């Protein structure tokens, strides 16, 4: 399920529906994550869907062989390939990647987690155009890579400064693995990072909220939305100083229509309200604030581990039935990008 649901079972259906004489565009738009849902990469949507699955399976085969080469058994390699490419983070061992304590295995995981955090649509375009420019020219991808590198460097320095590790190689290995794992919403762990200085696990949880790219298999807000929000904030600051300036929000050299920015702002408002509301429900159930808030953040963004009772060394098994129902709803809400689920609770949807 980690593997198949990553890009969405609906995309597989979209590839088949045209063969039955049924249109697939509405299903494709509903399943494509992120705010930019109207871009077509081929004349026929079924061709796009088949192309995405082809890229996904090729990457998955490479990941499987790489895990096997690094030292995993075939069964472990297959299971971890599924949850690495799907950025689900499910492991066949309680200690997750700490079970192997292998730099080679962690290196393979880092490479394929980082690749899976980028839009598979871009890989499809790269193959069709036979050029890397669709990747190097993409603002979202450049920001994604920059945030990962800056976070790894900052966390490495933090771990060395607090003497969590005595040599920079160990600190870099631990920080790189956990930054990529949590930022891409995978959730693998090789050590209990909750024992690090408090700023470190908070940073990792924060990264999991927004770093993954739209069109990837990751969860969270998506990097493109954060890029657009920052651009909108800068635009408003400029307008305060120069009220008459024409300064539209652009992405990839194109001016974005106001409807896109309205959708992004509306999504962020609902995201914040949902996070606060679900956290309050868990507090009513008796959880402490750290466990309640981090559990909601972890489930809404599909990260996996949180902090406190649900940290990397713990699990959600100690929570009561009420808390588990709330967090199950939070996971569904986050995986379907909030609006898809919440619209079901509006009267207008059913009247239509």
N, C-alpha and C positions, 0 to 999 in steps of 0.2 A: 504493500500500500504506500509506503514511503516513496518507492520508485515510480509507480504508475501515477500517483496523484500529484506528483511534483509539478509537472507542466499542465496537469488537468486532464482528467479522463474526457472532459468535454471536447478538448482539442482532437482527441482520437476519433470521437464521434463526428466532429466536423469534417474530418477527412473522408468519412464513409457516407455521410448524408447526401452529398451531391450525386453519388452513384445511385442513390435511391430516388433521385428527382426532387430532393428537399434542399432548401437553402440553408447554409450554415453561418452566414455573417452575424446574425444576432447572437448565436451561441458563442462565436469567437469573441465578439465584443464583450460579452458578459464574463468570459473566462480570462481575458487578457488583463493582467494586473497593471496598476498605474493609471495616471490621468490621460495618457495619449492612447486612446482606444480606436482611432479611426484610420490609422496608417496601414496601408496594404503594402506588402513586400513582393507580391506576385499578382498577376491579373486574377487568379482564382484563389479563393481562400482555402480550398481543400489542398492546393499545391503548397501553400504556406504551411499548413498544419503538417503535411507529410514531411516537408523539409525540416521543420522543427524537431519532429520525432527522429528523423534520420540523424541529425546532429547530436541529439540527446543520446541515442543508442551508441553512436561512435565514441563519444566521450565516455560513456559508461563502460564500454568494452576496454578502453584504455585504462580506466580507473581500476577495473577488476584485475587486469594483468599486472598493473603497477603494485597493487597491494600484495598480490601473490609473489611478485619478485622481491618485495621488501621483507617478506618473511611470514605473512599470514597463511593459514591453511586455506584451501579453496572455499570451504564453507564460510569462514570468517571474512575472506576477501569478498565473497558475493554479498553477504549481509551488509558489510560496511560500504561496499560500492553503492548499494541501494540507498542507504541513508546518507551517504556523502553527496551523491549526485542530486538526491532529493532534498538535501540540506535539512533532513529530519533529525539526525543525530542519534538515532537508535543504535545501541551497541549490544553485542551478544555476551558482554561481560560486565559485571557490576562495576568494575573499576574503569570502565570505558578504555581509553587509550593508555591509561596507567597500567593496564594488564601487561602490555608488552614493554613499556619503557624503552622504545626504540626510536632513535632519531630518524631512521629511514622511513618507518611507517608513518610517523608524524609528518615528515616532509611530503610524502605522497598525499596525505589527507589535506595538508595546507594548500598544495597546488590545486587539487580538484575542488576543494571548498571555495577557494578564491575564484576559480574559473566558473563554478556554478553560480556564484553571486553576481555574474554579469549576464545581461540579457542574451538568451539564446537566439533571439531574432537577429542580433548583431553578428553572431557567428554565421548564421545563415546568409546574411548579406555579404560577409567577408568571403565565403565560399563562392557565392554567385558572381561577385565582382572580381575575385582573385586579387584582392587588395586589402591591406590592413588599415586603410584610412577610415573605414566605418568605425573601427575601434579607437584609433588614435585621435580622431576628430570629434568624438562624442564627449560632450561636456560632462554628462553623468558618469561615464566610465572613468574619465580623468580625475574627477572629484573622488570617486570610489577608491581608486588606487592611492591618491594622495592622502585620504583620511586613514586608510589602512597603514600606510608607511609611517605617517606621523604618529599614529596611536601606538604602533609597535615600538618606535623609537622612544616615545614618552614613557611607556610602561616599562621598558627595559631600564631606563634611567631611574625610574621610581623604585624598581625592585633592587637595583644595586645600591641606591641611596639608603634604603631601609634594611640592607644586608639580608634580604631574603635569599639571595644567591651571592656567592663569593667571586664568581668569574663571569665575565660578560657573555661567554658562549652559552652557558646554562640559562642566564637571564634572558638572552635574546631568543633562545629556543622556546622557553616557557611563554614569554610574552607574545611571540609571533603566533604560536599555535592557538593560544586562547583568544587573542584579538581576532584572528581570522574565523575561528570557530563561533564565537559569540556574535561578532559583527555580521556574519552571514546567516545568523539564526540557526546554525547547525546544533550547537549545544554540546559537542564533545568536550571532554576534560581529561587531562593527564595528571592533574593534581588538584587538591582542594584550594582553589584560588580564593575562597571566602576567608582563608587564614592570612591572606596578604593584607597590606595596609588598606584601610577602608576605602580609600579613593580608587583603588584598582578594581575591585568587583563592581563598584558603582559605575566606573567608566565602561567596563565590559557590558553591563546591562544597558547603558545609554547607547552604545554603538549598535546593539542589536535592534534598537527601535527604528533605525532609518538607513543603515549603510547599504543594504542589498539593492541592486538595480531593478527597475521595473522590467518585467519580461524574464527575470531569473526565477529560480525555484525557491528563493528565500521569502521570508515574511517581513512584517514591519511596514513602516510608512512608505518606504522606497526612497532612494537617494534623489530621484528626479523631483519629487515633491519638496524635499528640503532645499534643493537648488532653486526651485521656483519661489519658495517662500523667502529665501535670502534675497533673491532678485527683487521681489515685491517690496521687501523691507527697505532695500537700498533706493528703490524708486520713490517710496514715500518720503524718505529723508531728503532726496534731491528736490522733490516737489515742495517741501517745506521751505527750502532755501530759494528755489526758483519756481514759483507757483505756475508760471505760464509755459514751462518747458515741456516739450513733447518727448517723453522718455518711456516708450512701451517696454513691456517685458518680452524678451526674446529668448529663444532656445534653438541652437543649431543655426543661427542666422535668420530665423523666421520669427516674425512677430506673432505672439500667441493671442488668440481671441480672448475677450474678457470672460467668456463662458468657461474656459479652461481654468483660469485663475479663481473664478467663483467656485468651481468644483473642488479645487485644491483647498481653498479656505474652508469650505463647508466640510470637507473630509476631516481636516485637522480639528475643527470644532467638535465634530462628533467623536473623533478619536480621543480627545481630551476628556469630554464628558463621559464617554464610556469607561475610560480608565478610572476616573474618579468615582463614578457610580459603582462600579464593580468592587473597587477597593473598599468603599464604605459598606457594601454588603458583607464582605469578608470580616471587616472590623465588628460588625454586628454579631457575627458568628463566634467572636471571641479570639480571633487571631491577633498577634501583635502587629504593629504597623509595618515593620520591616518585612515580615513574611507575607502579609496581606498585599502590600503594594508591589513587592517584587514578584509575587506569584501572578498578579494580574498583568504586569508588564511582560513577564515571561510567556504567559499564555496568549495574550492579545497579539503579541508580536511573534508567536510561535518559536520562541528561543529555546525553551526546554527548562533548564535549571534556573532557579531564582536565587534568593538569598535567605538567610535565616533557616527556618525549618525545611524549606524546599531548596536549599543550596546544592552545590555540586556533590557534596558528600552525603546528602540526604535524598528524599524523594517526596512525592505527594501522598504516599500511602498512609501517613499519619493524620491526614485531614479527615474531617467528618463528611457525611453524605451531602449536607447543604453546601459546604465549600467546594466539593468535587463537582456538583451540578453547576455552580456558578462558574467555575473555571473551565468546565467543558463547554459551556455556552461562550465563554471568552475565547477559547481556541477556535471554535466555529466562526465566531464573529471576526476574528483576526484573519483567519485563512481565506475567508470570502470577502475580505476588505470592507467590512462593516456595512456599507450601504446596501449590498446585495442581500444581507440578512435583515437589516432593520426595515427595509422597504416592505417586507412581508407583514409588518405590524402596522402598516398604514391602511386606513379604510379605502383610500383612493385606488390602491393597487388592486384590491379585490373587486371594487366596483367596475374598474376598467375591464 
